[in-house]
């Protein structure tokens, strides 16, 4: 049986990879570039760096810096209009997963119109749209190498999963130097997001040898370095390893899909504005414990790849250590409970049925080794309060 693999046409890795941007833009015969980013990237000087690179190469660009964390269908409307009105023929997405996800959605809507809900799963979107060049500034989301984008429906608060080659960036510039200034909280949240991508890709029912290889390598890079970059953001070698691990995890889950953690995480983010990586972290230990009985050998391999146990440790013992490690990691990285984050229990209970429906509708729970019933998912959500 064959397996399909999808990746950006160009992947540029390493220190100062961003400097290759003008050559890549010219390679796509683009002349009207939109740099899509956020205010933080402007303040940090990254936007000026990118626009100067383009200007020095004789490439016209304009900046749109109003993207927001956890983008919504409403938040991207203005940028869609800017893209159309200025006949933009290339979008450079500079920032974390929110900026890159926004760019993917804006590219598609500016090319074909309609509403974002028209593009959500289960529809597969393979139309060719305005090329997106992704420059990630976090080591976590993997959005720079995936065929997914996640946009919240402003009318319903549903976090819509949109899938297809049409959302895959044409190029990704992976420059660890852009992550050196990340604060500890974002470093932790995006890092656990990347670890979750790798674990879920490896146990996903849609996995394949290619995604398996990248998922295991991602775990080997992320697990020993996540604590290091959280405690010391200036650890250059650890930042390098995290950046590579994040990208490999993105390649893995883009070609295998994520599973139950992500399926249940998105509705939490949509309803209570919990950052995506943080809601993943809240769920990862309990979902892993729930899923292990249906996929013991694979989860044991995760423990071994992460360096928690040696290669010859028994499967049962490896999985016990994996569960312990995920709890310990959350504690060390100061992952709050939902209550500590500020979510009221009554508010949570009021939307629980809707969150369950949205989780199942995304399709991600069906990729999990153990697919929960509605009541089992309800119980898993309620454990967040214990």
N, C-alpha and C positions, 0 to 999 in steps of 0.2 A: 504494500500500500504506500502511495506517495503522500507527501505532506507539502502544503504550500507555505512559503516563507515570504514575508514582506518587510522591507527595510527601506530607509531613505536612500536615494540614489547616491548621495555623498555623505560620508561620515568623516569628519576631521577631528582627530583626537590630540590632546596634549596642550602643553603650555603655549599660550598665545595663538591657539587655533583660530581665535576671532579675527586675526589679521588676514586670514584667507577669504574673508567675506567679499571684498570687491571682485576678486577673480571669479568667485562662484556666481555672484550676481551677473557679471558679464557673460559667464558661460550659459546663462539662461536667457541672454539677449534682453534683459530687463533694463529699463531706463527711468521708470517712475516708481520709486521704492517708498513704501510706508514702513517706518520703524514703529512697531506696536509694543508698548511697554507701560510702565506705571510710574507714579511720582517718585517712588523710592529709587528706581534706577536712574532717574534724572538727577536726584540729589547726590547720588553716589558717584556721578560722573561717567557712568557706563554708557549712557545715551550719547553724550558728547564724544566719547571715544569712537563709538560706532559711526555716528554721522560724519566725523572727521575722516575716518577711513574711507567712507564712500565719497566724500567731497574731494579728497586728494586724488581719487581715481576718476574724477569727472562724472560721478553718478549723482543724479538729483534725488533727494530724499526729503520727506517731511516726517514729523514726529507726531504720533498720537499717544498720549501718556495717561489717558483716563481709564485704563483697564482697572478692574477691581478684583480682590480676592474672591474666589468662588463665583465666577461670572454668571450672569443671568441673561435671559433672552432680551431683557430691556437694556442691560448695561452695554450690549454690543451694537445696539441700533445706530448710534451716532457714528461709530467707526465704520459700519457698513456703508453709510451714506458718504462718508469721507472717501472711502475706497472707490466707490462708484463715481462720485463727482470728479475725482482727480485721475480717473482712468489708471489706477494703480495696477502695475503688472508684476509686482513682487512684494511680499510682506515679510519683513524681518521681525520675528517674535523674540523679544529680549526680556527675560525674566524667569519667574518660576512657572509652574504648571498652569496657573491661571492665565498668564499672558499668552502662553503657547496654545492652550485650549481655546482662548478667545480668538486668536489669529486663525486657527483652523476653521472655526465657525464663521468668522467674518469672511474668509476667503470663499467659502461655499455659498453663503447668502448673497454676497456681492456678485457672484458669478451666475447664480440661478434663481435668486429671489425666494419668495415664500417665507415661512416661519420656521423657527428652529425645531418646533415640535414635528414638523413635516419630515425631519431627517432622523428622528430618534429610532432606536432599536424597537422592533426587530428589522426595520428597513436596513439594507446594506447599501451604503452610499459609495459607489465607485466612480462617480463622475469626476473628470479632471477639472480642477478649479485653479484660481490664482496660486502660483507656487509660494509655499511658505518655507523660509529658512529659519530654523529654530536655534537660538543661542540660550541654553539654560543657565540660570544663575543659582540653582539649587541642586543638590544631589539627592534626588528623591522621586519626583513624579514620573520620570521616564517619558514624558509626553513628547519629547523631541524625536522619539523613534517609534511612536505608536500610531496605529490607525484608529485611535479612539479620541473623542473629545467629550467632555462632560459640562453641560450648561443647564442651569436651573431655570425652569419655566416660571417666569415672573407671575403668571396668573394662578398657577396651581401649587407652586413651591416644590414641584417634582424635579429631582436632579436627573436630567435626561442623559442616558448613555447613548452616544451616537457612534456608529461603527462603519468602517469602510476605507478602502484605499484612497478615497477622496480626501480623507482627513490626515493622511500620512505626509509629514513634511518632505520636501524634495531633498533637503540637506539639513544636517545638524552639526553644529560646531561645539565640540565638547571641551571646554577650557576650564580646568579646575580652579584657576586663579580667580574666576568670578565668584567662587563660593567662599573665598577666604574671609570675607567680611560678614558672613551670615551669623546672626546671634544664636545663642544656644538653643532657644525654644524652637526656632525654625529649623535649625540643624537637626534636632531630635525628631521633630514631626516628619520632616521630609525623609530622614534616614529610616525611620520605622516604616514609612510608606514604601520605600524601596525594598526593604526586607520582606514586607508583606507581599509585594509583587513577585519576588523570587519564590517564596514559599508557595503561594497560591498557584503560580505557573507550574511548579513542579508537581503539585498534587492534582491539578486540574484534569478533568476528564478529556479535555481537548489538547492535552500535552502531546508532544512528539519528541523524537531524539534531539532535534535542533533546539527546541525550547528547553528541554531538560538540561542540556549542556550549559546553556547560558544562565539558567536559573541556579544551578549548582555553583558555577563560577562566581555569580553575583553574591551568593551567600558566603562563599569563602572570602570575598573581598569586604563585604559590608559588616559581617558579624564581629570580626576582631577590631574594627576601626570606628564603629559607631560611638562607643563610649569615649574613645580618644578625642574625636572631633567635638563631642559635646562638652568635655571638660577643658579642651585646649584647641580653640578654633584656629590657632596658628601652626598646628602640626601639619606641615606641608605634605609629608608622605601619606598621612592618614587621609587628608583631603583628596589627594590624587586617587587613592584606592576607593574612597567612597564615590567619587565621580564616575570612575570606570564601572564600579559595581552597580550604581544606579542605572547607567545606560544599558548594561547587560541585562539587568532585571526588566527594564522597559522592553528590550528586544524579546525577552522570554515571554512576558505576559501578552505582548502584542501578537505573538504567534501561538499562544496557547489559551489566552483569556484568563481573567481572574475568577474568583469564586465567591464563597459565602461572606467572607469578611467584607469585601468591597460591596457586595449586594446589600448588606445590612448597614454599611457605613454611610452610603450616599444619602439615604433618607434622614439620618441624624444630622448630617451637614446641612441639608436643605431646610429642615424644620427648626434647627437651633443654631445654625451658623457656626458649628464646630469645624475648625480646619480639617480638611480631608485626612491628612496623615495622622492627626490626633485622634479622630474617631476610629480610624483603623487600629491604632495602638490600643484604644480602650477595648476593642472587640477581639483582637488577635489571640490573647491567651485562652479565653473561654471558647472561641470558635475552634481553635486548634484542639483543645481537649475534647470537644464534641465530635470532631471529625476523625481523630486518630483511630478509633476502632474499625473504621471502614478502609483505612489506608496505612496500616501500621508500618510496613516496610519503607514506604516513601517518606513518611514523617521521620522515621529513624535515620534515613539518609540525609534529611535536612539537618538533623542534630549533628551528624558527622561532618557534613560540609561546613557547618558553622563553627566547628572546632570545639563543640561542647563536650563530646566524647570521642574516644578513639574508634578506629575502623572495626575493631573486633568485639565491641561491646554488644551485648544482646539487644535485640529489637525493643523488648519491653523496657529495659533499663534506659536505653537511648531516648525513648519517648517520655519517660518519667523526667529525665533531665531536661528535655526540650520544654516541657510544660513549666518546670521550675525556672528555667532560664528566661522565658518570655515574661513571667511575672517579675523576676528580679530586674530585668531590663527596664520594664515600665517604672518600677520603683526608683531605679537609679536615674532615669531620665525625667523624673518628676511628672509623669503622665497623670493628669488629674482624673478623678471619676467625673461622671456627668454632673453629679451634685456639686462637686468642687468647682466645676467649670461654670456653674450658675444656673443649671437647668432645674426647674421646679418639677417635682414628681407628678403633680396633677397635670401640668402642661404636657409632660411626656406621655402620660396615660391617655390623654385626650386625643393624641394623634397616633397612638400605637397601631391601631388597625390600618390606618392609611400608610404608615411606614412599612408594615408587613406587605401590603398590596404592592407598594412601589418596589420593594426589594425583590419580590418574585417577578414582577413585570420586567425588571431589568434583564432577566435571564441568567445573571451571574450565579445565583444559588444552585441552578441546575448543573453547573460545572463542578460543584463541590463533590468530594468523594462520598460524603454522606449528605443527602438532600433532606433538609428538615421538613416536617409537616408544619402547618400553620401554628399549631400549639407549641411545637418545639421551638419555632422561631420566636414566638411570644415569650417563652421561657428564657431563651438566650438574651433577648432584649432586656427582660426584667432583671437578669443577673447583673446588669450594669449598675444596679442600685444596691447590690449586696457586698 
